[in-house]
Every structure is written in structure tokens, then in C-alpha cells.
């Protein structure tokens, strides 16, 4: 009589336990919250970090009166979580570094986390840098596009979720960031993941034209920030609008499928009425080597 391999039994047990835990939390929330606050019981949250991580909530207004109670339940029933926070401002409104204001609802007021992604380890203070754990698929998608020997300019590198994994696969990376805390975490990640020979980092924003003008034509990729768009079903229309915005910024018309290999990728929803897109294109020569625009 054949039997199931032990590792499959373990996987099934873990999945079943997590499902039971979620249902248990829902039962607790249902019993403690008033009936008029049970439309969308807040049991979901973003996990930031791997060793005793922080749970990041985005509570709707109707749940704010019960925020401490909700946080205590989540902390109590998720033993690996160290801290529960709630975002109180949109990303980017708190500072130019795309950080956000938050309040600690339960646990320690300690935002120092360790993240493992793309076979790399990052350590940083989550309250002082921009990080979105839900973008790891996009990080991998872009890094997979690069080949050993390529040259990549990551002009807004953050803590290095693109730059460091790219360096590990033999890509030569120029990376920088304006945020001194992101820059410090990027330097730490380069050393921690042993990528010093192939990853160069800088703490400033150079002109886009200047560093490229003196580089050889072997530069094959330029990472651009993701562009937010209004959520809707018509991605064709939104793609055209985004290309128009990029064309205005460059001073050169770009459209999808042109000689600059322009493409618009639908990354994911980042808010109920906001979607994130990624625009990819080869930098036109007139932009890379022409006169600087005022």
C-alpha cells in the first residue's frame, strides 16, 4: 500500500492550520464587533519582515473606533508578529521619500525589519524607507529581464529590491536614492549579499542626461518609477494616456510597440481606485545625448 510522502502531509497540515486560524480570527471579530461593523471584517494585513515581522493595516474609517481591539486580536492570534500598525496618511504625503505616517496599535514600537526576497536579504527601518512587499512579483519580473553583462541604471533604487538581485546574477548596476535611510540600507544590502564588485551606489539624484551622456551604448536598461493610474477596465486607453505623459516628460513621442520598444505593463491594484503601471522603453538618443532641457 503506497503512502503520501511526509513532506506533502506537512504542507497540507500547514495550509489547513492557517485556514483554521483565519476562520478563528473571523469568529472572534464577529463576536466582539457590533453588528453594524461586520460588513468587511478586517482580518487581512500586509506582513513586513520575516523574523518577528510587523503587520501593516489600512483600516477603513468605520473600524477606527475598534482599532486597538482589532490589533490586539491579530497580535494575540499570530504569534510570529511583533508589532501591529495602522497607516494614517497616504504614501508620499508624509515626506518626499514616499514614507507614511503610522500609529502603533499593539506590540513594540520597533520598525526595524529583515526581508528576504529574490535570494537576497535586506534590513531597514520600515518607517523611514519605501517598501511594498506586494511588489515582489514585479521585482522578479524585471530582474528576470536582465542578462549577465547588462548595465542597469536604477535611478530610484530604494533599499535595492531591483539592484541587488540584478547584481547577484552578474548584471552591472548603477544605483542611487535620495533618501539617506534608503541609501544606508542599500549599502548594507550590497555588502550583506556580497555584491560589491558589480553594484555601484550613490546618494544623490543626478540629471538623467548627464550620467548617460558619458556612458557607452552598452547601457541596455533604465528602470523607471512605476506610474499610478486610475483603476478601470480600459487598459488600452490608460496605456495611451501614460505614453502621452511619458512623451511630455521626455520631449519625444513614444507609443507602445515603437522603435524604442515601449511597453506599458499593468502591475497591480494598489488602492481601491488606483492601479500601478510600469512603463518600459529604450532611451531615445536625443534624450540621452542631447542638450539638457530647462
C-alpha positions as CSV (number, residue, x, y, z in Angstrom):
1,X,0.0,0.0,0.0
2,X,1.5,3.3,-1.0
3,X,1.5,6.3,1.3
4,X,1.8,10.0,0.8
5,X,5.3,11.4,1.1
6,X,5.9,13.0,4.6
7,X,6.6,16.5,3.1
8,X,3.2,16.6,1.4
9,X,1.5,15.8,4.8
10,X,3.4,18.7,6.3
11,X,2.3,21.1,3.6
12,X,-1.3,20.1,3.9
13,X,-1.2,20.4,7.6
14,X,0.3,23.9,7.5
15,X,-2.3,25.2,5.0
16,X,-5.1,23.7,6.9
17,X,-3.8,25.3,10.2
18,X,-3.5,28.7,8.6
19,X,-7.1,28.4,7.2
20,X,-8.4,27.4,10.6
21,X,-6.5,30.4,12.2
22,X,-8.1,32.8,9.8
23,X,-11.6,31.4,10.4
24,X,-10.9,31.5,14.2
25,X,-10.0,35.2,14.0
26,X,-13.1,35.9,11.9
27,X,-15.2,34.2,14.6
28,X,-13.5,36.3,17.3
29,X,-14.1,39.6,15.4
30,X,-17.7,38.7,14.8
31,X,-18.3,38.1,18.5
32,X,-16.6,41.4,19.7
33,X,-17.6,43.9,16.9
34,X,-21.1,45.4,16.8
35,X,-23.3,44.2,14.0
36,X,-23.1,47.4,12.0
37,X,-19.3,47.0,11.8
38,X,-19.2,43.5,10.3
39,X,-19.5,44.2,6.6
40,X,-15.8,43.6,5.9
41,X,-14.2,42.3,9.0
42,X,-10.5,43.4,8.9
43,X,-8.6,40.1,9.1
44,X,-6.2,40.8,6.2
45,X,-3.0,42.8,6.5
46,X,0.4,43.1,4.9
47,X,3.3,41.4,6.6
48,X,6.6,43.3,6.6
49,X,9.7,41.2,7.6
50,X,10.3,37.6,8.2
51,X,11.8,37.3,11.7
52,X,9.1,38.7,14.1
53,X,7.6,41.0,11.4
54,X,5.2,43.9,11.6
55,X,1.6,43.7,10.5
56,X,0.5,46.7,8.4
57,X,-3.2,47.6,8.5
58,X,-5.2,50.0,6.3
59,X,-8.3,50.2,8.4
60,X,-11.5,51.7,6.9
61,X,-13.0,54.6,8.9
62,X,-15.8,52.6,10.3
63,X,-13.3,50.3,12.1
64,X,-11.1,53.1,13.6
65,X,-13.1,53.2,16.9
66,X,-12.2,49.5,17.4
67,X,-8.6,49.7,16.1
68,X,-6.9,48.8,19.3
69,X,-9.1,45.8,19.9
70,X,-8.6,44.5,16.4
71,X,-4.9,44.9,16.7
72,X,-4.8,43.0,20.0
73,X,-6.7,40.1,18.5
74,X,-4.3,39.9,15.5
75,X,-1.2,40.2,17.7
76,X,-2.5,37.5,20.1
77,X,-3.5,35.0,17.4
78,X,-0.5,35.5,15.2
79,X,2.5,34.6,17.5
80,X,5.1,35.5,14.9
81,X,4.0,39.1,14.6
82,X,5.8,41.6,16.8
83,X,4.0,44.9,16.0
84,X,0.7,45.9,14.5
85,X,0.5,49.4,12.9
86,X,-2.2,51.3,11.0
87,X,-1.3,53.8,8.2
88,X,-2.7,57.2,8.9
89,X,-1.5,59.0,5.7
90,X,-1.1,58.2,2.1
91,X,2.4,57.2,0.8
92,X,4.2,60.3,-0.3
93,X,2.1,62.9,1.7
94,X,4.3,62.5,4.8
95,X,7.6,63.2,3.1
96,X,9.3,63.4,-0.3
97,X,10.9,60.0,0.4
98,X,7.5,58.2,0.0
99,X,7.2,57.2,3.6
100,X,4.0,57.4,5.5
101,X,2.7,58.3,9.0
102,X,1.5,55.4,11.1
103,X,0.3,54.6,14.6
104,X,1.3,51.6,16.7
105,X,-1.8,49.8,17.7
106,X,-0.3,46.8,19.5
107,X,3.1,45.4,20.3
108,X,6.5,47.1,20.2
109,X,7.2,50.5,18.5
110,X,10.1,49.0,16.5
111,X,10.0,49.1,12.7
112,X,13.4,47.5,12.1
113,X,12.8,44.5,9.9
114,X,14.6,41.9,7.9
115,X,13.3,41.0,4.5
116,X,14.3,38.0,2.4
117,X,13.4,38.4,-1.3
118,X,14.9,37.2,-4.6
119,X,17.6,35.2,-2.8
120,X,18.7,38.4,-1.0
121,X,18.4,39.8,2.5
122,X,17.5,43.4,3.3
123,X,17.5,45.1,6.7
124,X,16.0,48.6,7.3
125,X,13.7,50.7,9.4
126,X,10.3,50.3,7.7
127,X,9.1,53.7,9.0
128,X,12.0,55.5,7.2
129,X,12.0,53.9,3.7
130,X,9.6,52.9,1.0
131,X,8.9,49.2,0.8
132,X,6.0,47.3,-0.6
133,X,6.0,43.5,0.0
134,X,3.3,43.0,-2.6
135,X,5.6,44.1,-5.4
136,X,7.9,41.1,-5.1
137,X,6.4,39.6,-8.3
138,X,7.2,42.8,-10.2
139,X,10.7,42.9,-8.7
140,X,11.3,39.4,-10.0
141,X,9.7,40.1,-13.4
142,X,12.1,43.0,-14.2
143,X,15.2,41.3,-12.8
144,X,14.4,38.3,-14.9
145,X,14.6,40.5,-18.0
146,X,18.3,41.3,-17.4
147,X,21.1,39.2,-18.6
148,X,24.7,38.8,-17.2
149,X,26.8,41.6,-18.6
150,X,23.9,44.1,-19.0
151,X,24.3,47.5,-17.5
152,X,21.3,48.8,-15.4
153,X,20.7,52.3,-14.1
154,X,18.3,52.1,-11.1
155,X,17.8,55.9,-10.6
156,X,15.4,55.5,-7.6
157,X,16.7,52.3,-6.1
158,X,15.3,52.5,-2.6
159,X,16.8,49.7,-0.5
160,X,17.7,47.8,-3.6
161,X,15.0,45.2,-4.5
162,X,15.9,45.5,-8.2
163,X,19.6,46.5,-7.9
164,X,20.8,43.8,-5.5
165,X,19.2,40.7,-7.1
166,X,20.3,42.0,-10.5
167,X,23.9,42.3,-9.2
168,X,23.8,38.8,-7.9
169,X,23.1,37.4,-11.4
170,X,26.1,39.2,-12.9
171,X,24.4,42.5,-14.1
172,X,26.5,45.7,-13.6
173,X,24.2,48.1,-11.7
174,X,24.4,51.8,-11.1
175,X,22.0,52.6,-8.2
176,X,21.2,55.7,-6.2
177,X,18.5,57.1,-4.0
178,X,17.8,60.5,-2.5
179,X,16.6,59.1,0.9
180,X,19.6,58.8,3.2
181,X,18.0,55.9,5.1
182,X,17.3,54.0,1.9
183,X,20.9,54.7,0.8
184,X,22.2,53.3,4.0
185,X,20.1,50.2,3.7
186,X,21.1,49.8,0.0
187,X,24.8,49.9,1.0
188,X,24.2,47.4,3.7
189,X,22.4,45.1,1.3
190,X,25.2,45.3,-1.2
191,X,27.7,44.2,1.4
192,X,25.4,41.7,3.1
193,X,24.6,40.0,-0.2
194,X,28.2,40.2,-1.4
195,X,27.5,42.3,-4.5
196,X,30.2,45.0,-4.1
197,X,32.1,44.2,-7.3
198,X,29.1,44.6,-9.6
199,X,26.8,47.2,-7.9
200,X,27.8,50.8,-7.6
201,X,25.6,53.1,-5.4
202,X,25.3,56.8,-4.9
203,X,23.4,59.1,-2.6
204,X,22.0,61.8,-4.9
205,X,19.9,62.2,-8.0
206,X,22.0,63.1,-11.0
207,X,20.5,64.6,-14.1
208,X,19.1,61.8,-16.3
209,X,21.1,63.1,-19.2
210,X,24.4,63.6,-17.6
211,X,25.4,60.1,-16.4
212,X,24.1,58.5,-19.6
213,X,25.8,61.0,-22.0
214,X,29.2,59.8,-21.0
215,X,28.3,56.1,-20.8
216,X,28.9,53.6,-23.7
217,X,26.0,52.4,-25.7
218,X,26.1,49.1,-23.8
219,X,23.6,50.5,-21.3
220,X,20.6,48.4,-22.1
221,X,18.0,49.2,-19.4
222,X,16.9,52.1,-17.4
223,X,14.5,51.5,-14.5
224,X,11.7,54.0,-14.3
225,X,9.4,54.6,-11.3
226,X,6.0,52.9,-11.5
227,X,3.3,55.2,-12.6
228,X,-0.1,55.3,-10.8
229,X,-3.2,55.4,-12.9
230,X,-6.9,55.5,-12.3
231,X,-8.4,52.0,-11.9
232,X,-10.6,50.9,-14.8
233,X,-11.3,48.2,-17.3
234,X,-9.9,50.1,-20.3
235,X,-6.2,49.4,-20.1
236,X,-5.7,50.3,-23.8
237,X,-6.9,53.8,-23.1
238,X,-4.9,54.1,-20.0
239,X,-1.8,52.8,-21.8
240,X,-2.2,55.6,-24.4
241,X,-2.6,58.2,-21.7
242,X,0.5,57.0,-19.9
243,X,2.6,57.1,-23.1
244,X,1.4,60.7,-23.6
245,X,2.6,61.6,-20.1
246,X,6.0,60.0,-20.7
247,X,6.3,61.7,-24.1
248,X,5.6,65.1,-22.5
249,X,8.3,64.4,-19.9
250,X,10.9,63.2,-22.5
251,X,10.1,65.7,-25.2
252,X,9.9,62.7,-27.6
253,X,6.8,60.9,-28.7
254,X,6.7,57.3,-27.5
255,X,3.9,54.8,-28.2
256,X,3.6,51.1,-27.4
257,X,5.4,48.9,-29.9
258,X,7.5,51.7,-31.4
259,X,11.2,51.6,-32.3
260,X,12.0,52.4,-28.6
261,X,10.3,49.1,-27.7
262,X,7.9,51.0,-25.5
263,X,5.5,48.9,-23.5
264,X,3.1,49.5,-20.6
265,X,2.7,46.8,-18.1
266,X,-0.3,46.5,-15.7
267,X,1.5,45.8,-12.3
268,X,-1.3,45.5,-9.8
269,X,-4.0,47.4,-7.9
270,X,-2.5,49.4,-5.0
271,X,-5.7,51.0,-3.7
272,X,-9.5,50.7,-4.3
273,X,-9.3,53.3,-7.1
274,X,-5.7,53.3,-8.1
275,X,-3.7,50.9,-10.3
276,X,0.1,50.8,-10.8
277,X,1.7,50.5,-14.2
278,X,5.3,50.1,-15.3
279,X,6.5,51.8,-18.5
280,X,9.5,50.3,-20.2
281,X,11.4,51.8,-23.2
282,X,14.8,52.3,-24.7
283,X,16.0,55.8,-24.0
284,X,15.9,57.9,-27.2
285,X,19.3,59.1,-28.3
286,X,18.2,62.7,-28.4
287,X,17.3,62.5,-24.8
288,X,20.4,60.6,-23.7
289,X,22.9,62.7,-25.7
290,X,21.1,66.0,-26.5
291,X,21.2,69.3,-24.7
292,X,19.7,69.4,-21.2
293,X,16.2,70.7,-21.1
294,X,15.5,73.6,-18.7
